[in-house]
Amino acid sequence: MLDIKFIRENPDLISEAARKKHVKFDVKDLVKADDMRRELLVSIESKRAGQNEASQRLPQIKDDAAKRELLGQMKLLKEDLQKEEEKLKEVMKNWQELMLRVPNIPDVSVPEGESDANNKEVKKWGEIPKFDFAPKSHIDLAESLDLADFETGAKVAGFRGYFLKNEGAELEFAVWQLAVDLFREKHPEYHMMLVPSLVRRETLLGTGYLPQGEDDLYKTQDADYLAGTAEVATMSYFADKVLKKDELPKKVLAFSPAFRREAGSYSKDVKGLYRVHEFMKFEQVILCEASHEESVKFHEELLANAENILQTLQIPYHVVVSCGGDLGLGQVKKYDIEAWMPSKGKYGETHSCSYFHDFQTRRLNIKYKDTDGKLKFAHSLNNTAIATPRILIQILENYQQADGTVNVPDALQKYMGGKKVIGKK
């Protein structure tokens, strides 16, 4: 959410943001609603002041006729006030809905484009493996090595369900342990948290996943939701808090189950581990002072942390900067990391790295007291550290051998009892 004062003073910037993000939003509708809100607030305040003044005068009036006249005026004033208060409720509802739809302003470095097809590569790491055989898909490898059961997964959990078995489960546990160890050793300033995935609607509104992302969220019979990332609960942990400036930056490595309906991708990657409904995710979250330079600095740090995990696993990847049409409503800028998938001969997304300025913190009311004593909304950033089981796709496919076995990455062997090769049972 942006500041209404900023929106009114910079309508052209908001219109340009909507154009670049390919979002349907007319800032004129919001300004009109805000004009009505302001007019009603002034009128209501004036009538309330009139009521107070009349209430104070009433005991002082001795003449019965004058008293009856004033009481009549007070009755009419009360009726008018009630009508305006009811009208204000409707105006405020419309105003709040429009405020939630205002797109954040993308950074000038964000390229033009309508979808992820228009994202721009900015970095590439690692050598694409060259096989002297036709590489198998992770599905074929997992089934032939008894690492996963997709058929039973679909029977038990429905569409896109899966079971990880044997070394498949061990690999997932190993990836988690590697992530924890890397952060403990190289980034001890990140506080570790286990956070809930069952969250209230307010948390998703605060982080910007609602109202636009409603279709991709699971909802319970109690009107709560299952979040698609630990970012939601982690950010909400700091809601309505005032931090000290010397507490910033706040850095968190959060872990939780995650759930996504994958709405709109029904025919894409219908089998396997790429687009599953239930997965596990380590998420990096940073709160920093309200400075664009600080946000940019920590954005690059979050990216480097995720790259370090992939480099430790020796998995080739590239980094793309997202175009305007691939940005969410609140994102100022986003990098995606995409790791190599040999069976498809292309990269597949494994990480999404974003910064928001104060878009989320305004919604969640996360502030800090600056050195001058003024309260400011913090800036927020996040990036995947690692998500499973998706990364198992790249591990299995990039480390496969001609005989159908899979080498265990050096970095994971110590977490798998020293096992170096996954073979047939």
C-alpha positions as a printed Julia matrix, in Angstrom:
425×3 Matrix{Float64}:
   0.0     0.0     0.0
   1.26    3.46   -0.9
   0.71    6.7     1.01
  -2.45    8.44   -0.22
  -0.66   11.79   -0.04
   2.05   10.44   -2.38
  -0.6     9.01   -4.71
  -2.47   12.32   -4.95
   0.74   14.24   -5.57
   2.07   11.77   -8.17
  -0.88   10.37  -10.16
   1.22   10.09  -13.31
   3.71    7.82  -11.54
   0.87    5.53  -10.42
  -0.57    5.43  -13.94
   2.86    4.61  -15.35
   3.32    1.87  -12.74
  -0.01    0.3   -13.73
   0.95    0.48  -17.41
   4.38   -1.09  -16.87
   3.0    -3.84  -14.64
   0.06   -4.44  -17.0
  -2.37   -3.88  -14.14
  -5.84   -2.47  -14.68
  -6.06    0.5   -12.35
  -7.34    4.04  -12.89
  -5.85    6.41  -10.32
  -8.62    8.93  -11.11
 -11.15    6.58   -9.48
  -9.11    6.55   -6.28
  -8.65   10.33   -6.22
 -12.4    10.78   -6.72
 -13.13    8.36   -3.87
 -10.58   10.13   -1.69
 -12.19   13.51   -2.43
 -15.54   12.13   -1.27
 -13.91   10.63    1.83
 -12.27   13.93    2.73
 -15.44   15.97    2.16
 -17.49   13.63    4.32
 -14.89   13.61    7.1
 -14.88   17.42    7.19
 -18.69   17.58    7.15
 -19.05   14.93    9.84
 -16.48   16.62   12.04
 -18.33   19.94   11.61
 -21.67   18.35   12.55
 -20.16   16.64   15.58
 -18.74   19.97   16.68
 -22.2    21.49   16.21
 -23.7    18.74   18.34
 -21.2    19.36   21.11
 -21.81   23.09   21.02
 -25.59   22.62   21.17
 -25.27   20.13   24.04
 -23.27   22.68   26.01
 -25.77   25.5    25.27
 -28.89   23.48   26.1
 -28.61   23.57   29.95
 -28.09   27.31   29.84
 -31.37   28.04   27.98
 -34.25   28.89   30.32
 -36.91   29.73   27.74
 -38.95   26.6    26.9
 -39.69   27.68   23.33
 -36.03   28.36   22.63
 -35.11   25.02   24.21
 -37.65   23.17   22.01
 -36.28   24.93   18.93
 -32.71   23.92   19.79
 -33.77   20.33   20.49
 -35.45   20.24   17.08
 -32.27   21.51   15.44
 -30.22   18.91   17.32
 -32.57   16.15   16.12
 -32.19   17.24   12.48
 -28.44   17.53   12.95
 -28.3    14.02   14.41
 -30.3    12.6    11.5
 -28.04   14.3     8.96
 -24.98   13.1    10.84
 -26.22    9.5    10.86
 -26.88    9.65    7.1
 -23.39   10.98    6.42
 -21.79    8.39    8.72
 -23.58    5.61    6.82
 -22.49    7.13    3.53
 -18.92    7.35    4.84
 -18.93    3.6     5.55
 -19.73    2.91    1.89
 -17.2     5.45    0.66
 -14.51    4.06    2.98
 -15.15    0.51    1.78
 -14.69    1.58   -1.84
 -11.65    3.72   -0.93
  -9.98    0.87    0.95
 -10.58   -1.56   -1.92
  -9.03    0.89   -4.37
  -6.07    1.53   -2.05
  -5.34   -2.21   -1.95
  -5.19   -2.26   -5.74
  -2.66    0.57   -6.16
   0.48   -0.88   -7.8
   3.87   -0.1    -6.31
   6.23    1.82   -8.57
   8.8    -0.43  -10.29
  12.47    0.5   -10.3
  13.75    2.25  -13.42
  15.96   -0.78  -14.15
  12.92   -3.06  -14.55
  12.57   -3.96  -18.25
   9.39   -3.63  -20.27
   7.39   -6.77  -20.98
   4.08   -8.55  -20.46
   5.17  -11.9   -19.01
   8.14  -13.98  -17.82
   8.97  -14.57  -21.48
  10.23  -10.96  -21.5
  12.53  -11.3   -18.46
  16.2   -10.44  -19.1
  19.17  -12.62  -18.22
  21.71  -10.76  -16.09
  23.99  -13.54  -14.89
  24.9   -17.14  -15.65
  26.85  -19.6   -13.48
  28.18  -23.12  -14.0
  28.65  -25.29  -17.05
  25.7   -27.03  -18.62
  26.39  -30.79  -18.32
  27.04  -32.67  -21.56
  25.78  -36.24  -21.6
  26.75  -38.94  -24.1
  23.27  -40.39  -23.59
  19.73  -39.06  -23.65
  19.18  -37.59  -20.16
  16.17  -38.92  -18.3
  13.6   -36.74  -16.59
  13.49  -36.56  -12.82
  10.2   -38.46  -13.01
  11.79  -41.43  -14.79
  14.8   -41.34  -12.47
  12.7   -41.11   -9.32
  10.43  -43.96  -10.37
  13.2   -46.28  -11.61
  15.25  -45.73   -8.43
  12.2   -45.97   -6.15
  12.66  -42.42   -4.85
   9.09  -41.23   -5.38
   5.6   -42.57   -6.0
   3.45  -40.22   -8.04
   0.61  -42.66   -8.76
  -0.1   -43.38   -5.11
   0.46  -39.7    -4.34
  -2.37  -38.78   -6.7
  -4.64  -41.41   -5.13
  -3.96  -40.19   -1.6
  -3.53  -36.43   -2.04
  -5.2   -35.78   -5.38
  -3.88  -34.02   -8.45
  -0.13  -33.26   -8.18
   0.21  -35.41   -5.08
   3.46  -37.29   -4.42
   5.33  -39.47   -1.96
   9.1   -39.17   -1.51
  10.72  -42.47   -0.53
  14.09  -43.93    0.43
  16.94  -41.71   -0.83
  14.33  -39.33   -2.28
  13.23  -38.45    1.25
  16.86  -38.49    2.42
  17.82  -36.0    -0.29
  15.11  -33.59    0.84
  16.24  -33.84    4.47
  19.85  -33.36    3.32
  19.01  -30.17    1.41
  17.35  -28.75    4.54
  20.38  -29.57    6.66
  22.72  -28.01    4.1
  20.69  -24.78    4.07
  20.71  -24.56    7.87
  24.45  -25.25    8.08
  25.34  -22.72    5.37
  23.39  -19.97    7.1
  24.7   -20.92   10.52
  28.29  -20.81    9.28
  28.21  -17.95    6.76
  25.22  -15.83    7.79
  24.82  -16.11   11.58
  23.05  -12.73   11.67
  19.96  -14.44   10.21
  17.66  -15.54   13.02
  16.02  -18.9    12.35
  12.28  -19.29   12.76
   9.7   -22.04   12.25
   6.54  -20.22   11.23
   2.89  -21.23   10.7
   1.47  -21.81    7.25
  -2.13  -21.61    8.5
  -2.74  -17.86    8.6
  -5.51  -15.31    8.86
  -6.75  -13.23    5.95
  -5.19  -10.05    7.4
  -1.69  -11.52    7.05
  -2.17  -12.11    3.33
  -3.64   -8.65    2.84
  -0.67   -7.21    4.69
   1.92   -8.94    2.55
   0.07   -8.15   -0.67
  -1.08  -11.65   -1.67
  -4.69  -10.56   -1.34
  -6.93   -9.53   -2.93
  -5.19  -10.3    -6.25
  -3.92  -13.8    -5.39
  -7.13  -15.27   -3.99
  -7.43  -17.94   -6.7
  -4.05  -19.49   -5.88
  -4.69  -19.87   -2.14
  -6.26  -22.72   -0.21
  -8.97  -21.56    2.2
 -10.27  -23.42    5.25
 -13.87  -23.82    6.41
 -13.04  -21.27    9.11
 -12.06  -18.64    6.51
  -8.35  -18.95    7.29
  -5.78  -19.65    4.59
  -2.79  -21.89    3.87
   0.09  -19.61    2.88
   2.29  -20.27   -0.14
   5.46  -19.0     1.55
   6.92  -18.48    5.03
   7.22  -14.79    4.13
   3.57  -14.24    5.07
   3.81  -15.35    8.69
   7.33  -13.94    9.13
   6.34  -10.45    8.03
   3.19  -10.63   10.13
   5.27  -11.53   13.19
   6.48   -7.91   13.13
   3.05   -6.35   12.46
   2.09   -3.35   14.61
   5.56   -3.19   16.15
   7.91   -0.25   16.46
  11.55   -1.26   16.13
  14.6     0.67   17.16
  16.84    1.8    14.35
  19.8    -0.05   15.86
  17.76   -3.26   15.59
  17.8    -2.92   11.81
  18.34   -4.74    9.63
  16.22   -7.6    10.92
  17.25  -10.76    9.08
  15.3   -14.0     9.3
  15.64  -17.46    7.8
  12.13  -18.9     8.13
  10.91  -22.43    7.43
   7.38  -23.7     6.89
   5.22  -25.95    4.75
   3.74  -24.08    1.8
   0.59  -24.62   -0.24
  -0.4   -23.36   -3.66
  -3.37  -24.29   -5.83
  -1.35  -23.55   -8.97
  -4.43  -21.9   -10.42
  -4.08  -21.26  -14.13
  -1.43  -23.97  -14.64
  -3.73  -26.99  -14.83
  -2.14  -28.36  -18.01
   1.46  -27.45  -17.1
   3.87  -29.93  -15.46
   0.98  -32.15  -14.41
   3.27  -34.91  -13.11
   6.45  -34.73  -11.09
   7.87  -32.3    -8.57
   7.84  -28.96  -10.41
   4.32  -27.64   -9.7
   3.15  -29.41   -6.56
   0.42  -28.19   -4.24
   2.33  -28.89   -1.02
   6.04  -28.26   -0.48
   8.6   -27.04    2.04
  10.41  -23.75    1.88
  13.21  -21.84    3.56
  12.55  -18.13    3.08
  14.87  -15.2     3.7
  13.17  -12.05    5.0
  14.81   -8.69    5.73
  13.45   -5.52    7.32
  15.71   -2.51    6.87
  15.59    1.26    7.23
  13.57    3.31    4.76
  16.33    3.84    2.22
  16.31    2.85   -1.46
  20.07    2.34   -1.31
  19.7    -0.05    1.65
  16.96   -1.98   -0.14
  19.11   -2.37   -3.24
  22.09   -3.51   -1.15
  20.12   -6.15    0.72
  18.36   -7.25   -2.47
  21.75   -8.19   -3.88
  22.68   -9.9    -0.58
  19.57  -12.08   -0.64
  20.35  -13.05   -4.21
  23.95  -13.94   -3.35
  22.84  -16.1    -0.41
  20.58  -18.18   -2.65
  23.24  -18.42   -5.34
  25.67  -19.71   -2.73
  23.4   -22.7    -2.03
  23.15  -23.59   -5.72
  26.89  -23.13   -6.19
  27.54  -25.38   -3.2
  25.34  -27.99   -4.86
  27.22  -27.37   -8.14
  24.0   -26.86  -10.09
  24.19  -24.55  -13.12
  21.76  -21.63  -13.15
  21.12  -18.18  -14.48
  19.59  -15.06  -12.96
  16.94  -13.02  -14.74
  15.51   -9.63  -13.84
  11.73   -9.68  -14.1
   9.96   -7.41  -16.54
   7.1    -5.14  -15.47
   4.38   -7.63  -16.41
   6.0   -10.36  -14.29
   6.1    -8.23  -11.13
   3.56   -8.59   -8.37
   1.49   -5.62   -7.28
   3.87   -4.66   -4.46
   7.26   -5.54   -5.92
   9.66   -2.75   -6.84
  12.11   -5.17   -8.46
  12.48   -8.93   -8.67
  15.17  -11.39   -9.65
  14.38  -15.0   -10.47
  17.0   -17.71  -10.25
  16.4   -20.53  -12.7
  18.39  -23.76  -12.45
  19.22  -26.06  -15.38
  16.9   -29.0   -16.18
  18.69  -31.36  -18.64
  15.58  -33.34  -19.61
  13.9   -30.17  -20.87
  17.02  -28.45  -22.12
  16.12  -25.24  -20.31
  16.24  -23.46  -16.97
  13.42  -23.75  -14.42
  12.65  -21.25  -11.64
  13.89  -22.17   -8.16
  14.06  -18.78   -6.39
  12.24  -15.44   -6.44
  14.03  -12.43   -4.91
  12.07   -9.2    -4.33
  12.06   -5.87   -2.56
   9.0    -3.77   -1.79
  10.11   -0.5    -0.15
   7.33    0.23    2.4
   4.48   -1.37    0.44
   4.09   -4.3     2.87
   5.1    -2.5     6.03
   2.42    0.18    5.59
  -0.19   -2.54    5.35
   1.23   -4.38    8.36
   2.11   -1.21   10.31
   5.78   -2.11   10.84
   7.71    0.99   11.88
  11.0     1.99   13.41
  12.09    5.07   15.33
  14.79    6.93   13.43
  17.69    8.75   15.07
  15.7    12.01   14.82
  12.9    10.41   16.85
  10.49   10.22   13.91
   8.55    7.05   13.17
   9.09    5.61    9.7
   7.83    2.56    7.9
  10.61    0.01    7.39
  11.47   -1.46    3.99
  10.95   -5.18    3.38
  12.65   -7.75    1.16
  12.51  -11.51    0.7
  13.98  -14.35   -1.3
  13.75  -18.11   -1.3
  16.75  -19.75    0.33
  15.76  -23.17   -0.99
  12.45  -24.88   -1.74
  11.87  -28.61   -1.81
  11.06  -30.9    -3.48
  11.51  -28.74   -6.61
  15.31  -28.54   -6.26
  15.41  -32.37   -6.35
  14.57  -32.08  -10.04
  17.85  -30.36  -10.79
  19.84  -32.58   -8.41
  18.58  -35.83   -9.95
  18.82  -34.67  -13.56
  22.2   -32.94  -13.41
  23.84  -35.76  -11.45
  22.44  -38.71  -13.43
  24.71  -41.32  -15.0
  24.44  -43.43  -18.16
  23.58  -46.57  -16.17
  20.54  -44.89  -14.61
  22.16  -44.2   -11.24
  22.51  -40.75   -9.69
  25.59  -39.37   -7.99
  24.99  -37.63   -4.68
  26.37  -34.05   -4.71
  29.52  -33.78   -2.59
  27.86  -31.19   -0.34
  25.02  -33.59    0.56
  26.96  -36.8     1.12
  27.68  -36.16    4.8
  23.95  -35.74    5.42
  23.23  -39.08    3.74
  25.57  -41.26    5.76
  28.4   -40.86    3.28
  26.4   -42.31    0.39
  27.89  -41.26   -2.95
  25.62  -43.0    -5.48
  21.91  -43.72   -5.58
  21.39  -47.01   -7.37
  18.51  -49.34   -8.15
  17.12  -51.36   -5.26
